[in-house]
Amino acid sequence: MGLARSAQGTLVQGTLDLLVLKTLTRGRMHGWGIARHIRQISQEVLRVEEGSLYPALRRLELDGHVSAEWAASENNRRARYYSLTPRGRRQLLDEQEQWTGVVRAIARVLET
């Protein structure tokens, strides 16, 4: 599982996979677009570095959660575009449930 980084440091193991899968629900995207979307939506708090993103995308592809194909980007450069597969959608639902459970558990600890 990959790690996403916040402005303050590293987040929980596996968050990168969750963020990538969720981002790809918007449709086919290349790696730079995925990283940009996560950074923008998080209001610059979450930054995904290339050294983490591309190995995560490759792992997600090998696991059958994303598919990939080469195509021309907006600026006419060759880029690898990633799409969420049906198996990836199921994985996303599972990971969202797990994440919600972790967040609730942390909230309970912080409330005591």
Legacy VTK file of the C-alpha trace (Angstrom):
# vtk DataFile Version 3.0
C-alpha trace
ASCII
DATASET POLYDATA
POINTS 112 float
0.000 0.000 0.000
1.169 3.495 -0.736
1.521 6.541 1.435
0.110 9.973 0.809
1.955 12.920 2.286
0.431 15.903 4.002
2.118 19.241 4.440
2.965 18.008 7.951
4.327 14.579 6.954
3.261 11.050 6.070
-0.329 9.884 6.455
-1.703 6.461 7.301
-0.398 3.506 5.265
-2.750 2.771 2.364
-4.217 6.241 1.995
-2.594 6.755 -1.392
-4.407 3.770 -2.910
-7.699 5.060 -1.518
-7.093 8.576 -2.842
-6.061 7.328 -6.290
-9.059 5.005 -6.613
-11.438 7.759 -5.500
-9.870 10.243 -7.920
-10.316 7.821 -10.806
-14.086 7.705 -10.195
-14.023 11.035 -12.087
-12.839 9.221 -15.203
-9.626 8.369 -17.039
-6.605 10.406 -15.935
-2.837 10.426 -16.318
-0.548 10.364 -13.289
0.155 14.071 -13.184
-3.602 14.779 -13.369
-4.259 12.411 -10.472
-1.617 14.109 -8.312
-2.893 17.581 -9.269
-6.504 16.655 -8.473
-5.599 15.318 -5.024
-3.534 18.430 -4.276
-6.295 20.793 -5.447
-9.195 19.019 -3.734
-7.241 18.841 -0.462
-6.521 22.576 -0.756
-2.771 21.941 -1.068
-2.620 19.837 2.130
-2.026 16.478 0.417
0.841 16.128 -2.038
1.508 12.945 -3.950
5.081 12.604 -5.093
6.012 10.808 -8.324
8.176 8.367 -6.387
5.076 7.172 -4.532
2.392 7.642 -7.186
3.778 5.634 -10.079
4.674 2.531 -8.058
1.175 2.712 -6.514
-0.441 2.968 -9.950
1.606 0.021 -11.188
0.606 -2.036 -8.137
-3.065 -1.101 -8.587
-2.786 -2.123 -12.234
-1.190 -5.492 -11.349
-3.962 -6.066 -8.787
-6.596 -5.408 -11.464
-7.943 -2.272 -9.764
-6.974 0.066 -12.589
-6.324 -0.371 -16.286
-3.799 1.701 -18.221
-3.274 2.775 -21.816
-0.974 5.153 -23.661
-2.517 8.221 -25.313
-1.717 11.844 -26.157
-2.119 14.308 -23.293
-3.664 17.790 -23.470
-0.289 19.215 -24.535
0.158 16.464 -27.140
2.703 14.456 -25.150
2.507 10.713 -24.777
1.074 9.831 -21.352
-0.205 6.732 -19.614
-3.871 7.108 -18.724
-5.424 5.142 -15.882
-9.045 4.046 -15.470
-10.881 2.432 -12.601
-11.955 -1.168 -13.267
-15.059 -2.850 -11.787
-12.719 -4.670 -9.391
-11.194 -1.294 -8.466
-14.662 0.109 -7.709
-15.294 -2.779 -5.303
-11.869 -2.224 -3.735
-12.655 1.468 -3.311
-15.869 0.649 -1.438
-13.984 -1.757 0.837
-11.221 0.763 1.514
-13.728 3.563 2.180
-15.446 1.374 4.787
-12.110 0.572 6.429
-11.086 4.242 6.399
-14.393 5.292 7.966
-13.839 2.722 10.717
-10.332 4.019 11.410
-11.521 7.645 11.499
-14.307 6.755 13.941
-11.874 4.853 16.167
-9.440 7.771 16.226
-12.298 10.168 17.005
-13.338 8.000 19.960
-9.805 8.067 21.334
-9.530 11.823 20.881
-12.884 12.401 22.592
-11.790 10.662 25.808
LINES 1 113
112 0 1 2 3 4 5 6 7 8 9 10 11 12 13 14 15 16 17 18 19 20 21 22 23 24 25 26 27 28 29 30 31 32 33 34 35 36 37 38 39 40 41 42 43 44 45 46 47 48 49 50 51 52 53 54 55 56 57 58 59 60 61 62 63 64 65 66 67 68 69 70 71 72 73 74 75 76 77 78 79 80 81 82 83 84 85 86 87 88 89 90 91 92 93 94 95 96 97 98 99 100 101 102 103 104 105 106 107 108 109 110 111
